[in-house]
Amino acid sequence: MSLRRLSSRGLGPLAGTGLAALLLFAALPADAQWRWRDASGRVTASDLPPPHEIPDKDILQRPAGARTPAPTRPAPSAQAPASAPSAAAPVDKELEARKRAAEQQQKDKAKAEEQRLAAARADNCARARAHLATMESGQRIARINSKGEREVLDDKARAEETRRAREVIASDCR
């Protein structure tokens, strides 16, 4: 029902204000939410604080001015073994497995890139050797210049092309 209808029924402008105040107060509890990440990594939201086992670093959101209640756990006894497994151990194992997988993926990617570069160097080497053989064969070679005209390589241009082919061979044919 709109505010205009409320005021036309004799409820007056105060009814609209009261309704707005009621909606505002109803929305306040929804704002006071706790969010935390539990031991298995799931994010949980509640209007109650998280359990005492949840460390402060895993609390993602607190209501304004709220603090985590002080732990009420009993102090560890002297008889408890020092190497008792913690709840964080499975998370640490999962984290370590993810790190190893990411490192392996990075190594595989680097290896694939190195193989690609090696194949490109081998192709450049083969082309440079074929070009050098052509330059040293003594036959006439022509190419198209920037104006679209055909020009035959003279001795100076042939020597320059031979030098470039040898440089490529020296760098890519190891």
C-alpha positions as CSV (number, residue, x, y, z in Angstrom):
1,M,0.0,0.0,0.0
2,S,1.5,3.4,-0.9
3,L,1.9,6.3,1.5
4,R,-0.6,8.3,-0.5
5,R,-3.3,5.7,0.1
6,L,-2.5,5.6,3.8
7,S,-2.9,9.3,4.1
8,S,-6.1,9.3,2.1
9,R,-7.7,6.8,4.5
10,G,-7.3,9.2,7.3
11,L,-4.1,7.8,8.8
12,G,-2.3,11.0,8.1
13,P,1.4,11.7,7.3
14,L,2.6,10.1,10.6
15,A,1.6,6.7,9.3
16,G,4.1,6.9,6.5
17,T,6.8,8.0,8.9
18,G,6.0,5.2,11.3
19,L,6.2,2.7,8.5
20,A,9.6,4.0,7.4
21,A,10.9,3.8,11.0
22,L,9.6,0.2,11.3
23,L,11.4,-0.8,8.1
24,L,14.6,0.9,9.3
25,F,14.5,-1.0,12.6
26,A,13.7,-4.3,10.9
27,A,16.8,-3.8,8.7
28,L,19.2,-3.2,11.6
29,P,19.7,-6.9,12.6
30,A,20.5,-7.8,9.0
31,D,23.4,-5.4,9.2
32,A,24.9,-7.1,12.3
33,Q,26.3,-10.1,10.5
34,W,29.4,-12.2,11.3
35,R,31.2,-13.9,8.4
36,W,34.1,-16.3,8.8
37,R,36.0,-19.0,7.1
38,D,35.9,-22.4,8.8
39,A,38.6,-25.1,8.9
40,S,37.5,-26.6,5.7
41,G,37.7,-23.2,3.9
42,R,33.9,-22.6,3.6
43,V,32.6,-19.1,4.3
44,T,29.9,-19.0,6.9
45,A,27.6,-16.1,7.8
46,S,25.6,-15.8,11.0
47,D,24.1,-13.3,13.4
48,L,26.0,-15.1,16.2
49,P,29.8,-14.9,16.7
50,P,31.9,-17.7,15.2
51,P,33.0,-20.7,17.4
52,H,36.1,-20.2,19.5
53,E,38.2,-22.5,17.3
54,I,38.1,-19.9,14.5
55,P,41.2,-17.8,14.6
56,D,40.9,-14.0,14.3
57,K,42.6,-14.0,10.9
58,D,39.7,-16.1,9.4
59,I,37.0,-13.8,10.6
60,L,36.0,-11.9,7.4
61,Q,33.4,-9.5,8.8
62,R,32.2,-8.4,12.2
63,P,29.3,-6.2,13.2
64,A,30.3,-2.6,14.0
65,G,32.0,-2.4,17.4
66,A,31.9,-6.1,18.0
67,R,34.9,-8.2,19.1
68,T,35.4,-11.9,19.1
69,P,34.5,-13.3,22.5
70,A,37.4,-14.4,24.7
71,P,38.1,-18.1,24.4
72,T,36.7,-20.2,27.2
73,R,38.7,-23.3,26.4
74,P,40.5,-25.0,29.2
75,A,44.3,-24.5,29.3
76,P,46.2,-27.4,27.7
77,S,47.3,-29.9,30.3
78,A,50.9,-31.0,30.8
79,Q,49.9,-34.5,29.8
80,A,48.7,-33.5,26.3
81,P,51.3,-34.4,23.7
82,A,53.1,-31.5,22.1
83,S,52.7,-32.9,18.6
84,A,48.9,-33.1,18.7
85,P,47.5,-32.7,15.2
86,S,45.7,-29.3,14.7
87,A,42.6,-28.5,12.7
88,A,44.7,-26.4,10.4
89,A,46.8,-29.4,9.3
90,P,44.4,-30.5,6.5
91,V,44.2,-26.9,5.3
92,D,48.0,-26.7,5.2
93,K,48.3,-30.0,3.3
94,E,45.7,-28.7,0.8
95,L,47.5,-25.4,0.5
96,E,50.9,-27.2,0.0
97,A,49.3,-29.4,-2.7
98,R,48.0,-26.3,-4.5
99,K,51.4,-24.6,-4.3
100,R,53.1,-27.7,-5.7
101,A,50.5,-27.9,-8.5
102,A,51.0,-24.2,-9.3
103,E,54.8,-24.6,-9.3
104,Q,54.6,-27.7,-11.6
105,Q,52.2,-25.8,-13.9
106,Q,54.7,-22.9,-14.0
107,K,57.6,-25.3,-14.8
108,D,55.5,-27.0,-17.5
109,K,54.7,-23.6,-19.0
110,A,58.4,-22.6,-19.0
111,K,59.4,-25.9,-20.6
112,A,56.8,-25.5,-23.3
113,E,58.0,-22.0,-24.0
114,E,61.6,-23.2,-24.2
115,Q,60.6,-25.9,-26.6
116,R,58.8,-23.4,-28.8
117,L,61.8,-21.1,-28.8
118,A,64.1,-24.0,-29.6
119,A,61.9,-25.0,-32.6
120,A,61.9,-21.4,-33.8
121,R,65.7,-21.3,-33.6
122,A,66.0,-24.6,-35.5
123,D,63.7,-23.2,-38.2
124,N,65.8,-20.0,-38.4
125,C,69.0,-22.0,-38.6
126,A,67.7,-24.1,-41.5
127,R,66.5,-21.1,-43.4
128,A,69.8,-19.1,-42.8
129,R,71.8,-22.1,-44.0
130,A,69.7,-22.4,-47.2
131,H,70.0,-18.7,-47.8
132,L,73.8,-18.8,-47.2
133,A,74.1,-21.7,-49.7
134,T,72.1,-19.6,-52.2
135,M,74.3,-16.6,-51.7
136,E,77.5,-18.6,-52.1
137,S,76.3,-20.5,-55.2
138,G,77.2,-17.6,-57.5
139,Q,73.9,-17.5,-59.4
140,R,72.2,-14.2,-60.1
141,I,69.7,-13.1,-57.4
142,A,67.0,-10.5,-57.8
143,R,64.6,-9.0,-55.3
144,I,61.8,-6.4,-55.4
145,N,62.7,-3.0,-53.9
146,S,60.4,-0.6,-52.0
147,K,59.2,1.0,-55.3
148,G,58.1,-2.4,-56.7
149,E,61.0,-2.6,-59.1
150,R,63.1,-5.7,-59.7
151,E,66.8,-5.2,-58.9
152,V,69.6,-7.7,-59.2
153,L,72.0,-8.0,-56.2
154,D,75.5,-6.6,-56.9
155,D,78.6,-7.9,-55.2
156,K,78.3,-5.5,-52.3
157,A,74.6,-6.4,-51.6
158,R,75.5,-10.1,-51.9
159,A,78.3,-9.8,-49.4
160,E,75.9,-8.0,-47.0
161,E,73.3,-10.8,-47.3
162,T,76.0,-13.4,-46.8
163,R,77.2,-11.6,-43.6
164,R,73.6,-11.5,-42.2
165,A,73.1,-15.2,-43.0
166,R,76.3,-16.1,-41.1
167,E,75.3,-14.0,-38.1
168,V,71.9,-15.8,-37.9
169,I,73.7,-19.2,-38.2
170,A,76.1,-18.2,-35.4
171,S,73.3,-17.2,-33.1
172,D,70.7,-19.9,-33.9
173,C,72.7,-22.9,-34.9
174,R,74.3,-24.0,-31.7
